[in-house]
């Protein structure tokens, strides 16, 4: 008589890497040197002159953050009174993937030809997009990546789309000027970029912008879209905008959203590739 093969639990442990024969793990740990070892790397700055005491302060902070053990692997002075640190350490926390909440893309990605065809069919004119950086923000790299024809990540910007008319206002646009220009251009959509985030300036500026459009145009306001590396896409309602895009957004994603929102206002979204 042969011994029965050992039984295997139907659910992989939190530290088990999924294989072809197992379900993806629900609970996961950070990965550093080996699967499930819980190792992470963090960086931060302390207002302490560089030296042994500064390294000790960084180690103490890391341990209070839950890293144990915590190893200061890099420290570098920033001027006379500040030090930048990189700390490598282990955390005991698990991530429950079933509890992760994100904004899922609910619309199909369209090719430029599909965007053009849909705009032409729905509007019988060009879709007008006004964009810029509001407040004191002078960082136009993000808005230019979406609007300028050169684009981003191998995709052409919105200026490339034949059925879109793009008005790029550039940097440091005041909210009243943005509203006036959007109104004068009969904008269908307004795109604002915010990179400067000190004291939540990006949040305040965007909220002021959305409030100004509602006061000036009410239900006739254009689509309002905000974007920037520090925005949380879950914040659209809080900011008073129709969509929030974070880092890595491509022009095609924005163009597809504009067509989706336009079609939603007017009827079913056209069939397209997913």
Secondary structure as UniProt FT lines:
FT   TURN            14..15
FT   TURN            20..21
FT   STRAND          27..28
FT   TURN            35..36
FT   STRAND          39..46
FT   HELIX           52..64
FT   TURN            65..66
FT   STRAND          70..78
FT   TURN            79..81
FT   STRAND          82..90
FT   STRAND          95..96
FT   HELIX           97..99
FT   HELIX           112..123
FT   STRAND          127..134
FT   TURN            135..136
FT   HELIX           141..147
FT   TURN            149..150
FT   TURN            153..154
FT   HELIX           158..160
FT   TURN            162..163
FT   STRAND          164..168
FT   HELIX           175..184
FT   TURN            185..186
FT   STRAND          189..193
FT   HELIX           198..200
FT   HELIX           201..217
FT   HELIX           218..220
FT   STRAND          223..227
FT   TURN            229..230
FT   HELIX           233..235
FT   HELIX           236..239
FT   STRAND          243..245
FT   TURN            247..248
FT   HELIX           251..266
//
